[in-house]
């Protein structure tokens, strides 16, 4: 299943992710306290019942979040999770991808182009800059130049995870 790069407004994403993070933390606190108090009231005071109440609260929070994550207003957060997942998978293959780029492999160039575009987009969405990573910026320019030399467009639309299969991790 191909992962396509999408455009999301960084300010909207940051605002929503902060809101969701605070809501989930608050919900965990409330559920943890509620279930701990219910267990203590039913069975008496115990450290283990307190811990169990917090774990049940965590499970309840996770369940609520699992239901809410499919809502349309969560699309930006879902997209960033998937982007991070794919970037992590690609980063596990970076040494092999770099060797492939050195050998002129178009597939390696496509995956590396996705990696650099994804890292740039992730930095923009999260409000960070890539200016402090000179090695990453230099490699991004090398990938752009190699794609231009091979007659390929500088930008890619997404990532086909099957392309990673040709490259060994590490």
Rosetta silent file (secondary structure, phi, psi, omega in degrees, C-alpha in Angstrom):
SEQUENCE: XXXXXXXXXXXXXXXXXXXXXXXXXXXXXXXXXXXXXXXXXXXXXXXXXXXXXXXXXXXXXXXXXXXXXXXXXXXXXXXXXXXXXXXXXXXXXXXXXXXXXXXXXXXXXXXXXXXXXXXXXXXXXXXXXXXXXXXXXXXXXXXXXXXXXXXXXXXXXXXXXXXXXXXXXX
SCORE:     score description
SCORE:     0.000 S_00000001
   1 L     0.000  120.139 -176.605    0.000    0.000    0.000 S_00000001
   2 E   -75.149  137.508  175.636    1.586    3.228   -1.161 S_00000001
   3 E   -98.662  123.346 -178.684    1.930    6.105    1.262 S_00000001
   4 E  -103.796  137.231  175.019    1.277    9.470   -0.399 S_00000001
   5 L   -71.349  134.941 -179.024    2.610   12.757    0.896 S_00000001
   6 L  -122.818  160.666  174.824   -0.233   15.142    1.745 S_00000001
   7 L   -97.481  131.935  174.290   -0.399   18.808    2.604 S_00000001
   8 L  -135.814  142.452 -179.953   -1.539   19.766    6.108 S_00000001
   9 L   -70.113  121.427 -177.757   -1.519   23.209    7.685 S_00000001
  10 H   -60.127  -41.380 -178.195    1.270   23.275   10.309 S_00000001
  11 H   -65.534  -41.668  178.226   -0.507   25.699   12.653 S_00000001
  12 H   -65.010  -43.176  178.892   -3.702   23.647   12.603 S_00000001
  13 H   -61.688  -48.032 -178.999   -1.769   20.416   13.168 S_00000001
  14 H   -61.731  -42.678  179.757    0.206   21.826   16.117 S_00000001
  15 H   -62.874  -46.130 -179.311   -2.924   23.266   17.726 S_00000001
  16 H   -67.253  -40.541 -179.079   -4.852   20.008   17.328 S_00000001
  17 H   -67.672  -37.156  174.767   -1.990   17.810   18.505 S_00000001
  18 H   -63.973  -44.383 -179.672   -1.521   19.945   21.637 S_00000001
  19 H   -62.152  -46.068  179.676   -5.248   19.818   22.314 S_00000001
  20 H   -65.041  -41.341  178.578   -5.430   16.047   21.823 S_00000001
  21 H   -61.735  -44.905  178.312   -2.339   15.511   23.981 S_00000001
  22 H   -66.356  -40.851  179.382   -3.747   17.588   26.823 S_00000001
  23 H   -63.844  -42.156  179.203   -7.157   15.920   26.538 S_00000001
  24 H   -67.366  -39.683  177.450   -5.629   12.444   26.648 S_00000001
  25 H   -64.086  -44.207  178.096   -3.427   13.338   29.640 S_00000001
  26 H   -63.334  -41.475  179.251   -6.411   14.798   31.464 S_00000001
  27 H   -64.591  -40.167  178.190   -8.534   11.799   30.606 S_00000001
  28 H   -62.890  -41.976  178.663   -5.822    9.434   31.876 S_00000001
  29 H   -62.267  -48.987 -178.324   -5.635   11.342   35.161 S_00000001
  30 H   -63.116  -49.487 -179.323   -9.409   11.318   35.634 S_00000001
  31 H   -63.418  -41.766  179.626   -9.819    7.651   34.656 S_00000001
  32 H   -60.560  -46.445  177.889   -6.812    6.581   36.748 S_00000001
  33 H   -64.824  -43.832 -178.553   -8.133    8.356   39.818 S_00000001
  34 H   -60.433  -51.554 -178.310  -11.679    7.139   39.245 S_00000001
  35 H   -67.805  -35.875  176.028  -10.767    3.479   38.817 S_00000001
  36 H   -61.978  -45.654 -179.865   -8.281    3.607   41.718 S_00000001
  37 H   -65.317  -40.001  177.657  -10.924    5.053   44.005 S_00000001
  38 H   -62.653  -44.001  179.520  -13.519    2.515   42.884 S_00000001
  39 H   -66.757  -39.849  179.784  -11.142   -0.399   43.515 S_00000001
  40 H   -67.376  -39.552  178.763  -10.069    0.989   46.901 S_00000001
  41 H   -66.130  -34.382 -177.614  -13.697    1.530   47.926 S_00000001
  42 H   -81.991  -36.478 -171.576  -14.594   -2.019   46.921 S_00000001
  43 H  -121.720   -2.649 -178.669  -11.546   -3.925   48.220 S_00000001
  44 L    97.156  164.826 -175.782   -9.700   -1.653   50.681 S_00000001
  45 L   -73.482  133.472  178.632   -6.555    0.450   50.420 S_00000001
  46 L  -163.630  141.942  176.223   -3.558   -1.136   48.721 S_00000001
  47 H   -59.315  -41.263 -176.463   -0.686    0.051   46.573 S_00000001
  48 H   -67.509  -34.517  176.147   -1.444   -2.731   44.080 S_00000001
  49 H   -69.411  -36.005  174.360   -5.086   -1.699   43.765 S_00000001
  50 H   -60.715  -47.850 -179.655   -3.939    1.871   43.120 S_00000001
  51 H   -63.232  -41.129  177.843   -1.589    0.629   40.407 S_00000001
  52 H   -62.819  -40.003  177.532   -4.315   -1.571   38.941 S_00000001
  53 H   -61.043  -40.185  178.183   -6.684    1.412   38.881 S_00000001
  54 H   -66.844  -41.239  178.379   -4.116    3.440   36.929 S_00000001
  55 H   -64.330  -41.027  177.006   -3.618    0.564   34.462 S_00000001
  56 H   -65.085  -38.106  175.856   -7.382    0.214   33.970 S_00000001
  57 H   -62.986  -39.282  176.603   -7.514    4.002   33.457 S_00000001
  58 H   -64.355  -41.894  178.237   -4.777    3.712   30.836 S_00000001
  59 H   -64.124  -41.640  179.280   -6.700    0.954   29.078 S_00000001
  60 H   -65.502  -40.641  177.856   -9.909    3.033   29.132 S_00000001
  61 H   -63.539  -42.525  178.442   -8.042    6.063   27.778 S_00000001
  62 H   -63.052  -40.045  178.795   -6.531    3.933   25.021 S_00000001
  63 H   -63.788  -45.670  178.174   -9.935    2.556   24.125 S_00000001
  64 H   -61.524  -43.142 -179.250  -11.474    6.035   23.881 S_00000001
  65 H   -65.813  -37.972  178.174   -8.521    7.209   21.804 S_00000001
  66 H   -62.104  -35.810  178.228   -8.799    4.189   19.480 S_00000001
  67 H   -72.559  -43.363 -175.608  -12.413    5.116   18.798 S_00000001
  68 H   -73.480  -24.284 -174.960  -11.693    8.832   18.327 S_00000001
  69 L   -67.388  -16.145  178.179   -8.679    8.424   16.055 S_00000001
  70 L   -86.478   -3.540  179.975  -10.939    7.427   13.156 S_00000001
  71 L   -68.733  147.814 -179.056  -12.801   10.749   13.288 S_00000001
  72 H   -59.606  -33.184 -177.867  -12.277   13.074   10.294 S_00000001
  73 H   -71.929   -8.907  177.597  -10.874   15.859   12.467 S_00000001
  74 H   -95.599    7.660 -174.261   -8.003   13.516   13.461 S_00000001
  75 H   -60.788  -38.774  179.646   -6.793   13.079    9.867 S_00000001
  76 H   -64.487  -41.544  179.529   -3.777   15.357   10.337 S_00000001
  77 H   -68.846  -42.102  176.175   -2.609   13.509   13.421 S_00000001
  78 H   -59.697  -42.148 -179.868   -3.146   10.113   11.755 S_00000001
  79 H   -61.102  -45.767 -178.424   -1.162   11.331    8.742 S_00000001
  80 H   -65.344  -37.580  176.202    1.787   12.438   10.900 S_00000001
  81 H   -61.187  -45.502  179.132    1.802    9.089   12.746 S_00000001
  82 H   -65.043  -40.674  178.059    1.930    7.226    9.450 S_00000001
  83 H   -60.443  -46.721  178.709    4.616    9.594    8.131 S_00000001
  84 H   -61.357  -39.750  178.656    6.760    9.013   11.227 S_00000001
  85 H   -61.111  -47.453 -179.102    6.267    5.261   10.878 S_00000001
  86 H   -68.370  -37.082  177.428    7.421    5.269    7.258 S_00000001
  87 H   -64.824  -38.065  177.669   10.345    7.574    7.994 S_00000001
  88 H   -65.449  -40.253  177.644   11.465    5.234   10.780 S_00000001
  89 H   -63.400  -42.354  179.972   11.278    2.256    8.409 S_00000001
  90 H   -66.844  -40.601 -177.491   13.324    4.123    5.803 S_00000001
  91 H   -63.434  -27.070  176.136   15.908    5.253    8.374 S_00000001
  92 H   -68.837  -20.499 -178.489   16.541    1.598    9.257 S_00000001
  93 L  -104.761    5.911 -172.639   17.577    1.077    5.609 S_00000001
  94 H   -55.393  -45.683 -179.832   19.649    4.273    5.165 S_00000001
  95 H   -58.644  -43.738  179.212   23.106    2.650    4.825 S_00000001
  96 H   -67.587  -36.944  178.534   21.854    0.281    2.095 S_00000001
  97 H   -65.778  -38.992  178.692   19.933    3.115    0.415 S_00000001
  98 H   -66.331  -38.585  175.500   23.049    5.288    0.390 S_00000001
  99 H   -63.303  -42.859  178.312   25.029    2.463   -1.196 S_00000001
 100 H   -61.859  -38.274  177.898   22.277    2.079   -3.788 S_00000001
 101 H   -64.159  -40.117  177.886   22.375    5.804   -4.500 S_00000001
 102 H   -62.955  -28.638  179.023   26.121    5.552   -5.036 S_00000001
 103 L   -88.648   -0.944  178.029   25.489    2.782   -7.563 S_00000001
 104 L    82.177   22.717 -179.935   22.890    4.916   -9.395 S_00000001
 105 L   -73.965  117.799 -179.192   19.827    2.887   -8.333 S_00000001
 106 H   -63.602  -33.638  179.058   16.693    4.892   -9.219 S_00000001
 107 H   -65.385  -42.869  177.393   14.664    3.067   -6.565 S_00000001
 108 H   -63.181  -39.767  178.051   17.137    4.093   -3.848 S_00000001
 109 H   -63.609  -38.330  179.834   16.985    7.673   -5.122 S_00000001
 110 H   -66.652  -44.115 -179.484   13.188    7.635   -4.932 S_00000001
 111 H   -66.785  -42.057  178.446   13.162    6.312   -1.366 S_00000001
 112 H   -66.133  -36.541  176.267   15.840    8.794   -0.274 S_00000001
 113 H   -62.914  -42.992  175.813   13.932   11.633   -1.931 S_00000001
 114 H   -59.385  -45.540 -178.137   10.827   10.559    0.027 S_00000001
 115 H   -57.215  -48.067 -177.807   12.877   10.415    3.219 S_00000001
 116 H   -70.322  -38.549  175.864   14.191   13.949    2.808 S_00000001
 117 H   -64.848  -42.222  179.589   10.828   15.366    1.736 S_00000001
 118 H   -64.543  -42.319  178.109    9.156   13.607    4.662 S_00000001
 119 H   -63.294  -41.024  178.503   11.746   14.870    7.154 S_00000001
 120 H   -64.868  -42.674  179.851   11.319   18.413    5.850 S_00000001
 121 H   -66.517  -41.998  179.173    7.532   18.170    6.054 S_00000001
 122 H   -62.026  -41.862  177.485    7.661   16.688    9.551 S_00000001
 123 H   -62.269  -41.972  179.092    9.939   19.499   10.701 S_00000001
 124 H   -65.324  -44.425 -179.093    7.575   22.066    9.227 S_00000001
 125 H   -64.584  -36.814 -177.528    4.498   20.477   10.803 S_00000001
 126 H   -90.410   -0.172  175.709    6.128   20.248   14.218 S_00000001
 127 L    77.681   27.851  177.420    7.580   23.760   14.042 S_00000001
 128 L  -108.696  169.539  175.517   11.248   22.767   13.946 S_00000001
 129 L  -119.323  152.297  177.112   13.984   23.698   11.501 S_00000001
 130 L   -95.658    3.882 -173.924   16.438   21.440    9.698 S_00000001
 131 L   -62.278  -24.530 -176.543   19.097   24.138    9.560 S_00000001
 132 L   -85.382   -4.043  179.294   21.133   22.606   12.395 S_00000001
 133 L  -110.315   83.740 -175.503   21.668   19.274   10.607 S_00000001
 134 H   -64.157  -35.013 -179.441   24.235   20.093    7.933 S_00000001
 135 H   -65.093  -42.075  178.519   24.809   16.422    7.043 S_00000001
 136 H   -65.375  -42.381  178.844   21.108   15.870    6.331 S_00000001
 137 H   -64.970  -39.425  179.243   20.915   19.041    4.230 S_00000001
 138 H   -65.612  -42.424  178.968   24.022   18.052    2.263 S_00000001
 139 H   -65.169  -37.341  178.591   22.631   14.596    1.549 S_00000001
 140 H   -60.763  -41.112  178.211   19.325   16.105    0.443 S_00000001
 141 H   -67.194  -36.897  178.014   21.180   18.226   -2.124 S_00000001
 142 H   -64.257  -41.822  179.364   23.138   15.187   -3.331 S_00000001
 143 H   -64.466  -44.457  178.017   19.860   13.271   -3.816 S_00000001
 144 H   -59.273  -46.176 -178.633   18.314   16.188   -5.724 S_00000001
 145 H   -63.744  -43.364 -179.614   21.354   16.488   -7.948 S_00000001
 146 H   -65.098  -38.729  178.531   21.475   12.719   -8.629 S_00000001
 147 H   -66.298  -40.926  177.768   17.760   12.645   -9.507 S_00000001
 148 H   -62.110  -43.563 -179.888   18.220   15.574  -11.901 S_00000001
 149 H   -62.210  -33.912 -179.875   21.192   13.818  -13.550 S_00000001
 150 L   -86.414    4.420  178.905   19.115   10.667  -14.037 S_00000001
 151 L    75.538   22.412  179.274   16.274   12.661  -15.600 S_00000001
 152 L  -100.642  150.994  176.066   13.959   12.121  -12.646 S_00000001
 153 L   -65.861  150.249 -177.634   11.830   14.819  -11.027 S_00000001
 154 L   -66.410  -33.542 -176.345   13.311   16.265   -7.850 S_00000001
 155 L  -105.136  150.129  175.204   10.195   15.543   -5.803 S_00000001
 156 L  -114.138  160.613 -178.429    8.343   12.276   -5.293 S_00000001
 157 L   -87.390  -23.863 -177.202    4.656   11.811   -4.530 S_00000001
 158 E   177.675 -157.921 -176.587    5.078    9.192   -1.829 S_00000001
 159 E  -133.500  131.882  170.057    6.625    5.872   -0.863 S_00000001
 160 E   -97.987  110.480 -177.110    5.883    2.346   -1.955 S_00000001
 161 H   -56.546  -22.644  176.818    6.995    0.226    1.030 S_00000001
 162 H   -63.861  -25.887  178.399    7.775   -2.584   -1.392 S_00000001
 163 H   -64.418  -25.490  179.896   10.704   -0.524   -2.669 S_00000001
 164 H   -73.857  -21.560 -177.170   12.417   -1.018    0.703 S_00000001
 165 H   -60.639  -26.968 -178.775   12.400   -4.802    0.246 S_00000001
 166 H   -77.410   -9.403 -176.019   15.317   -4.614   -2.168 S_00000001
 167 L  -117.658  132.315  179.273   17.523   -3.020    0.495 S_00000001
 168 L   -78.008  146.491  175.340   18.819   -4.753    3.596 S_00000001
 169 L   -66.620  148.352  173.651   18.463   -3.054    6.966 S_00000001
 170 L    86.013    0.000    0.000   21.589   -1.599    8.485 S_00000001
